[in-house]
């Protein structure tokens, strides 16, 4: 028979030997939790939050700085509007302990490949349509008609900067760190009389293969989509291979403006938002750092918008064709069909669609979708 005193004696020995280590680990966990709570507390002064953040990440710092590389997509290159606006981030990041390196790519897919393989980029700044594979919630902001104008997007950006929304912004691999406006996606036509949604019926329309929502919208309006990567999409339009194109403002500015015929026109009515979204590797951006970056992106929203507006201001007002009442009705009805269809297929995030509807109803409370919601 075993001695009943052996087990208590062993337990006493274990507590004497291992007890201090357990206590030390518990204290470290509590300290970490306290610091992280301070970083996430938006009621505290930013200076105190940043101090807590630096303490949290002290083990990863080199010479008191946290080295990170942001890869930026700008189709124009280092002198382009996106790259220019991003340069300000290098100085701002110093305030919260980051030593930021900016790498600019003109080829978006090349940049994405480098990011996924972890060869070069801790985070990438890409179009929302490209970000879909990394964070469905944030990418859903570009759903056709979901956020009709910039006011809607700016209100959403304020919501995204709240710590309570963080669970939707992060998964085990990737974390969404913010978004800024890149203007809108619109319809472009080789003549003024075709700059209308009714013109899509039976016509071949250039659409980037990543813009699933707009591909589906064109299909809904009985157009025939011709897809490829973004440069190829614009090229088919500028080379007169297609009469119509659905594309973001930045694509037209960078690759089509001045390269199309004198009759080319754009429908001024936005079909949906075009955004830049910062996506990082989750293990490189823990919750506290991710939260500070999201708030910083909200702070920079207007500066990005001004850079874009300056570029768009170079397009003469006569280029834009105002939508007809029929266009407005067609977009509202068709865009909702697309959103609901892609939601049921798991492509669009239902939480973001519901949030977007609430924002639309904040501005237009009398709309039927506000009293009889389906999103």
C-alpha positions in Angstrom: 0.0 0.0 0.0 1.3 3.5 -1.0 2.2 5.9 1.8 -0.6 8.5 1.9 1.9 11.2 3.0 3.9 11.0 -0.3 1.3 13.0 -2.4 1.0 16.0 0.1 4.8 16.1 0.5 5.2 16.2 -3.3 2.6 19.0 -3.7 4.4 21.0 -1.0 7.7 20.6 -2.8 6.1 21.6 -6.1 4.6 24.8 -4.6 7.9 25.7 -3.0 9.9 25.3 -6.2 7.4 26.4 -8.9 5.3 28.8 -6.9 7.5 31.9 -7.5 7.6 31.2 -11.3 3.8 30.9 -11.4 3.4 34.2 -9.5 5.9 35.9 -11.7 4.0 34.7 -14.9 0.7 35.8 -13.4 2.1 39.3 -12.6 3.4 39.6 -16.2 0.0 38.7 -17.6 -1.7 41.2 -15.4 0.8 43.9 -16.3 0.3 43.2 -20.0 -3.5 43.3 -19.6 -3.3 46.6 -17.7 -1.1 48.2 -20.4 -3.2 47.0 -23.2 -6.4 48.3 -21.5 -4.7 51.7 -21.2 -3.8 51.7 -24.9 -7.4 50.8 -25.9 -8.9 53.4 -23.5 -9.9 56.4 -25.7 -10.8 58.4 -22.6 -7.1 58.6 -21.7 -4.8 61.3 -23.1 -3.1 60.0 -26.3 0.3 60.6 -24.6 -0.5 58.1 -21.8 -1.8 55.6 -24.3 1.3 55.8 -26.5 3.6 55.5 -23.4 1.7 52.3 -22.5 2.0 51.1 -26.1 5.8 51.6 -26.1 6.1 49.7 -22.8 4.0 46.8 -24.2 6.2 46.5 -27.3 9.6 47.3 -25.7 10.9 43.8 -26.4 10.4 44.2 -30.2 12.0 47.7 -30.4 15.4 48.5 -31.8 17.0 51.7 -30.4 13.6 52.6 -29.0 11.7 52.2 -32.3 9.5 49.5 -33.6 10.6 48.8 -37.2 7.8 48.2 -39.7 7.4 48.3 -43.5 4.3 49.6 -45.2 4.0 48.8 -48.9 1.9 51.3 -50.8 0.1 50.8 -54.1 0.1 53.8 -56.4 -0.3 53.2 -60.1 1.5 56.5 -60.9 4.5 55.5 -58.7 6.5 57.4 -56.0 5.3 60.8 -57.3 1.6 59.7 -57.4 -1.1 61.1 -55.1 -1.3 58.0 -52.9 2.4 57.7 -52.3 2.6 61.5 -51.6 -0.2 61.3 -49.0 1.4 58.3 -47.4 4.8 60.0 -46.8 3.2 62.0 -43.9 2.7 58.7 -42.1 6.5 58.3 -41.6 6.7 61.3 -39.4 3.5 60.7 -37.6 4.5 57.1 -36.8 7.5 58.4 -34.8 5.0 59.8 -32.3 3.9 56.3 -31.3 7.3 54.6 -31.5 7.4 53.2 -35.0 10.3 53.5 -37.4 8.3 53.2 -40.6 9.7 52.4 -44.1 7.5 53.1 -47.1 7.9 51.0 -50.2 5.8 52.0 -53.3 4.6 49.5 -55.9 3.0 50.3 -59.2 1.9 46.7 -59.7 -0.7 45.9 -57.1 -0.6 42.1 -57.6 3.2 42.0 -57.2 2.8 43.9 -53.9 0.1 41.5 -52.7 2.3 38.5 -53.5 5.2 40.0 -51.5 2.9 40.6 -48.6 1.3 37.1 -48.5 4.8 35.4 -48.7 6.0 37.7 -45.9 9.0 38.6 -48.1 8.8 42.4 -47.8 5.7 44.0 -46.3 4.4 44.1 -42.7 1.3 45.8 -44.1 -0.1 46.8 -47.5 -2.2 49.8 -48.6 -4.5 48.4 -51.3 -7.9 48.9 -53.0 -10.8 47.6 -51.1 -11.6 45.1 -53.8 -8.1 43.6 -53.4 -8.4 43.6 -49.6 -11.5 41.3 -49.9 -9.4 38.1 -49.5 -7.9 39.5 -46.2 -10.9 41.1 -44.5 -14.4 40.6 -45.8 -15.9 43.0 -43.3 -13.9 46.1 -44.3 -13.9 45.2 -48.0 -17.7 45.2 -48.0 -17.6 49.0 -47.8 -17.1 49.0 -51.6 -20.4 47.1 -52.3 -22.4 48.9 -55.0 -24.6 51.6 -53.5 -23.7 50.6 -49.9 -22.3 54.1 -49.0 -23.6 56.6 -51.5 -21.2 59.5 -50.9 -18.2 60.6 -48.9 -20.2 61.7 -45.9 -21.4 58.2 -45.4 -17.9 56.8 -45.7 -16.5 59.4 -43.2 -19.1 58.5 -40.7 -18.3 54.8 -41.1 -14.6 55.6 -40.6 -15.5 57.1 -37.2 -17.2 53.9 -36.3 -14.3 51.8 -37.4 -12.0 53.6 -35.1 -13.9 52.4 -32.0 -12.3 49.6 -30.0 -15.6 47.8 -29.9 -15.5 47.1 -33.6 -12.0 45.5 -33.5 -13.3 41.9 -33.4 -14.6 42.4 -37.0 -11.3 43.9 -38.2 -9.0 41.0 -37.2 -8.6 37.3 -37.9 -5.7 34.9 -37.0 -3.7 35.9 -40.1 -4.6 39.4 -41.1 -5.8 42.6 -39.4 -7.5 45.6 -41.0 -5.8 48.8 -39.8 -7.9 51.5 -41.4 -9.3 52.9 -44.6 -9.3 56.2 -46.6 -11.3 57.4 -49.5 -10.0 56.9 -53.1 -13.1 58.5 -54.6 -15.7 56.4 -56.2 -16.2 53.7 -58.8 -18.1 55.2 -61.8 -19.3 54.5 -65.3 -17.2 55.8 -68.2 -18.4 55.9 -71.8 -16.9 56.8 -75.2 -19.7 59.3 -75.8 -22.1 61.4 -73.7 -25.2 59.6 -74.9 -23.9 56.3 -73.5 -23.0 57.7 -70.0 -26.2 56.2 -68.5 -27.0 52.9 -66.8 -29.5 52.1 -69.5 -26.6 52.0 -72.0 -25.2 48.8 -70.4 -27.9 46.6 -71.9 -26.2 44.4 -74.5 -22.9 46.4 -74.4 -19.4 45.1 -73.6 -18.2 46.7 -70.4 -14.6 46.7 -69.0 -14.5 45.8 -65.3 -11.5 44.7 -63.2 -11.6 41.1 -62.3 -11.3 41.9 -58.6 -14.4 44.1 -58.6 -16.9 41.3 -58.1 -19.7 43.6 -57.0 -19.5 45.8 -60.1 -19.2 42.7 -62.3 -22.4 41.5 -60.8 -24.0 44.9 -61.2 -23.2 45.0 -64.9 -24.6 41.5 -65.3 -27.8 42.6 -63.5 -28.1 45.5 -66.0 -27.7 43.0 -68.9 -24.2 44.2 -69.8 -21.5 41.9 -71.0 -18.5 42.1 -68.7 -15.0 42.0 -70.1 -12.6 41.5 -67.3 -8.8 41.5 -66.6 -6.5 43.1 -64.2 -6.9 46.8 -63.6 -4.3 48.1 -66.2 -5.8 45.7 -68.9 -9.3 46.8 -68.0 -8.4 50.5 -68.6 -6.4 49.7 -71.7 -9.3 47.9 -73.4 -11.4 51.0 -72.9 -8.7 53.5 -74.0 -8.0 51.4 -77.1 -11.7 51.6 -78.1 -12.2 47.8 -77.6 -15.1 48.5 -75.3 -17.5 51.4 -75.4 -18.0 51.4 -71.6 -16.0 50.9 -68.4 -16.7 50.7 -64.7 -13.6 51.7 -62.8 -12.4 53.7 -59.7 -11.6 57.3 -60.1 -7.9 56.6 -59.4 -7.7 54.2 -62.3 -9.1 56.7 -64.7 -6.9 59.5 -63.4 -3.7 57.3 -63.6 -4.3 55.3 -66.8 -7.0 56.8 -68.9 -7.2 60.6 -68.4 -5.9 62.2 -71.6 -5.6 58.9 -73.4 -9.2 58.6 -74.6 -11.1 60.3 -77.3 -12.5 63.8 -77.0 -16.0 62.5 -76.7 -15.3 60.4 -73.6 -17.5 61.2 -70.7 -18.1 59.9 -67.1 -21.4 59.5 -65.2 -21.0 61.7 -62.2 -23.2 59.4 -60.1 -21.1 57.2 -57.9 -21.8 53.4 -58.3 -20.0 52.7 -55.0 -17.1 53.7 -52.9 -13.5 53.3 -53.9 -11.2 53.0 -50.9 -7.6 52.3 -49.8 -7.4 49.8 -47.0 -4.4 49.1 -44.8 -4.0 45.4 -44.1 -1.3 44.0 -41.8 -0.1 40.6 -40.6 -1.8 40.1 -37.2 1.3 38.9 -35.5 3.0 42.2 -36.5 0.2 44.4 -35.3 -1.1 43.4 -31.8 -4.4 44.9 -30.6 -3.0 48.1 -29.1 -0.9 49.1 -32.1 -3.7 48.2 -34.4 -6.1 50.4 -32.5 -3.7 53.4 -32.6 -3.3 53.0 -36.3 -7.0 52.9 -36.9 -7.5 56.1 -35.1 -4.6 57.7 -37.0 -6.2 56.7 -40.3 -9.4 58.4 -39.2 -7.3 61.5 -38.4 -5.9 61.4 -41.9 -9.2 60.9 -43.7 -9.6 64.5 -44.8 -5.9 64.9 -45.9 -6.2 61.9 -48.3 -9.5 63.3 -49.6 -8.0 66.7 -50.3 -5.2 65.1 -52.3 -7.7 63.1 -54.4 -10.0 66.2 -54.9 -7.0 68.1 -56.2 -6.4 65.5 -58.8 -10.1 65.2 -59.8 -10.2 69.0 -60.0 -8.0 68.8 -63.1 -10.9 67.1 -65.0 -13.2 69.7 -66.6 -16.7 69.9 -65.3 -18.0 69.3 -68.8 -16.6 65.8 -68.7 -19.2 64.7 -66.2 -22.8 63.7 -67.2 -25.4 64.1 -64.5 -27.6 61.1 -63.8 -31.2 60.9 -64.9 -34.0 60.1 -62.4 -34.1 56.7 -64.1 -30.4 56.2 -63.3 -30.9 56.9 -59.7 -33.8 54.5 -59.4 -32.0 51.8 -61.4 -28.9 52.0 -59.2 -30.8 51.9 -55.9 -32.8 48.8 -56.9 -30.1 46.9 -58.8 -27.4 47.6 -56.2 -29.5 46.2 -53.4 -30.2 43.1 -55.4 -26.4 42.6 -55.9 -25.7 43.2 -52.2 -28.3 40.7 -51.1 -27.2 38.1 -53.6 -23.5 38.4 -52.7 -24.4 38.4 -49.0 -26.2 35.1 -49.4 -23.2 33.7 -51.3 -20.9 34.7 -48.4 -19.0 37.3 -50.3 -20.3 40.4 -48.5 -20.2 40.6 -44.8 -23.8 40.9 -43.3 -22.6 43.0 -40.3 -21.0 45.7 -42.6 -24.1 45.7 -44.9 -26.3 46.3 -41.8 -24.0 49.0 -40.6 -24.0 50.7 -44.0 -27.8 50.6 -44.1 -28.0 52.3 -40.7 -25.6 55.0 -41.9 -27.7 55.5 -45.1 -30.8 55.8 -42.9 -29.0 58.4 -40.7 -28.9 60.7 -43.8 -32.2 59.6 -45.4 -34.5 58.3 -42.6 -37.6 58.5 -44.8 -36.4 55.8 -47.3 -38.4 52.6 -47.3 -35.4 50.4 -46.3 -35.3 52.3 -43.0 -38.8 51.2 -42.0 -38.7 47.8 -43.8 -35.0 46.7 -43.7 -33.7 43.7 -45.6 -30.0 44.3 -44.9 
